[in-house]
Amino acid sequence: MVMRRRSVSSSRWLYNHYNDQYVQQVFQKQLRSRSWFKLASLQCSDNFLRPGIAVIDLGSSPGGWSQYIVNKVRNIRVVACDILPMHPIKGVNFLQGDISENKVLNFLFNLLNNKKVQVILSDMSPNISGKAEIDIPKSISLGELVVDICRNVLEINGVLVVKVFQGEGFDRYLCHIRTLFTEVKVRKPHASCVNSREVYIVAKGYKL
Ligand SMILES: C[S@@+](CC[C@H](N)C(=O)[O-])C[C@H]1O[C@@H](n2cnc3c(N)ncnc32)[C@H](O)[C@@H]1O
């Protein structure tokens, strides 16, 4: 999914968008989103998706990450969630709802038969206003929500991959993640726009 930044004029944005190598490949390979390449890059560097595991994909729509997972990894269980609808993907159990609501979280746990998972992924983004002082705190709050979800459903030694915007509050959030996991990396996949504040924290070895 590609978001328009306010500082770029719409014609320039359209020009950049359609000349973007990843956008072109999205059409050629019939992928759900440009984000597909970000997960591909993270998996290549950190190798956290393995056959036989169960994964939660938060902020899954339109489905690039879920599509990557079921197509690239054998025998993997995926439960995906987004506020927005998502066209079905074979092998993915999708729940539409806001994950910050308790009733949605409980539905998610039910879909997992109350069993813990080995990997939690979050590519969740707030609606972008273009104002750092609004967008960054919202992104960090989503990140904190994901940490709460880890407490409930991530197995010991499990992996968390979470997108957060860099800026005020990011270092504090990263320090918190470091207390919960044994190995923590901050990644900026090549497919992530250079002028975007997003980075991905890849945290392995959940301590509980
Ligand atoms: C960048 S898109 C995700 C792209 C997706 N990973 C893919 O590969 O196609 C971010 C998504 O986060 C979702 N989102 C934001 N806040 C959410 C929340 N509280 N609960 C569930 N989904 C949320 C948005 O609706 C949006 O679809």
The ligand as an SDF file (V2000), in Angstrom:
LIG
                    3D

 27 29  0  0  0  0  0  0  0  0999 V2000
    0.2930   -0.2960    5.5130 C   0  0  0  0  0  0  0  0  0  0  0  0
   -1.2800   -1.0410    5.6710 S   0  0  0  0  0  0  0  0  0  0  0  0
   -0.8610   -2.7510    5.7780 C   0  0  0  0  0  0  0  0  0  0  0  0
   -0.4500   -3.3800    4.5020 C   0  0  0  0  0  0  0  0  0  0  0  0
   -0.3990   -4.8940    4.6000 C   0  0  0  0  0  0  0  0  0  0  0  0
    0.6290   -5.3530    5.5150 N   0  0  0  0  0  0  0  0  0  0  0  0
   -0.1580   -5.5440    3.2710 C   0  0  0  0  0  0  0  0  0  0  0  0
    0.8660   -6.2130    3.1210 O   0  0  0  0  0  0  0  0  0  0  0  0
   -0.9890   -5.4130    2.3710 O   0  0  0  0  0  0  0  0  0  0  0  0
   -1.6970   -0.6690    7.3330 C   0  0  0  0  0  0  0  0  0  0  0  0
   -3.0190   -1.2430    7.7960 C   0  0  0  0  0  0  0  0  0  0  0  0
   -3.1480   -1.0990    9.2070 O   0  0  0  0  0  0  0  0  0  0  0  0
   -4.5350   -1.1030    9.4780 C   0  0  0  0  0  0  0  0  0  0  0  0
   -4.8040   -0.6990   10.8640 N   0  0  0  0  0  0  0  0  0  0  0  0
   -4.5030    0.4900   11.4420 C   0  0  0  0  0  0  0  0  0  0  0  0
   -4.9300    0.5210   12.7160 N   0  0  0  0  0  0  0  0  0  0  0  0
   -5.5110   -0.6840   12.9570 C   0  0  0  0  0  0  0  0  0  0  0  0
   -6.1700   -1.2460   14.1050 C   0  0  0  0  0  0  0  0  0  0  0  0
   -6.3050   -0.5630   15.2540 N   0  0  0  0  0  0  0  0  0  0  0  0
   -6.6630   -2.5090   14.0200 N   0  0  0  0  0  0  0  0  0  0  0  0
   -6.5400   -3.2020   12.8510 C   0  0  0  0  0  0  0  0  0  0  0  0
   -5.9430   -2.7110   11.7370 N   0  0  0  0  0  0  0  0  0  0  0  0
   -5.4290   -1.4600   11.7830 C   0  0  0  0  0  0  0  0  0  0  0  0
   -5.0780   -0.1590    8.4220 C   0  0  0  0  0  0  0  0  0  0  0  0
   -6.4620   -0.3330    8.2450 O   0  0  0  0  0  0  0  0  0  0  0  0
   -4.2450   -0.5420    7.1910 C   0  0  0  0  0  0  0  0  0  0  0  0
   -4.9310   -1.4230    6.3470 O   0  0  0  0  0  0  0  0  0  0  0  0
  1  2  1  0
  2  3  1  0
  2 10  1  0
  3  4  1  0
  4  5  1  0
  5  6  1  0
  5  7  1  0
  7  8  2  0
  7  9  1  0
 10 11  1  0
 11 12  1  0
 11 26  1  0
 12 13  1  0
 13 14  1  0
 13 24  1  0
 14 15  1  0
 14 23  1  0
 15 16  2  0
 16 17  1  0
 17 18  1  0
 17 23  2  0
 18 19  1  0
 18 20  2  0
 20 21  1  0
 21 22  2  0
 22 23  1  0
 24 25  1  0
 24 26  1  0
 26 27  1  0
M  CHG  2   2   1   9  -1
M  END
$$$$
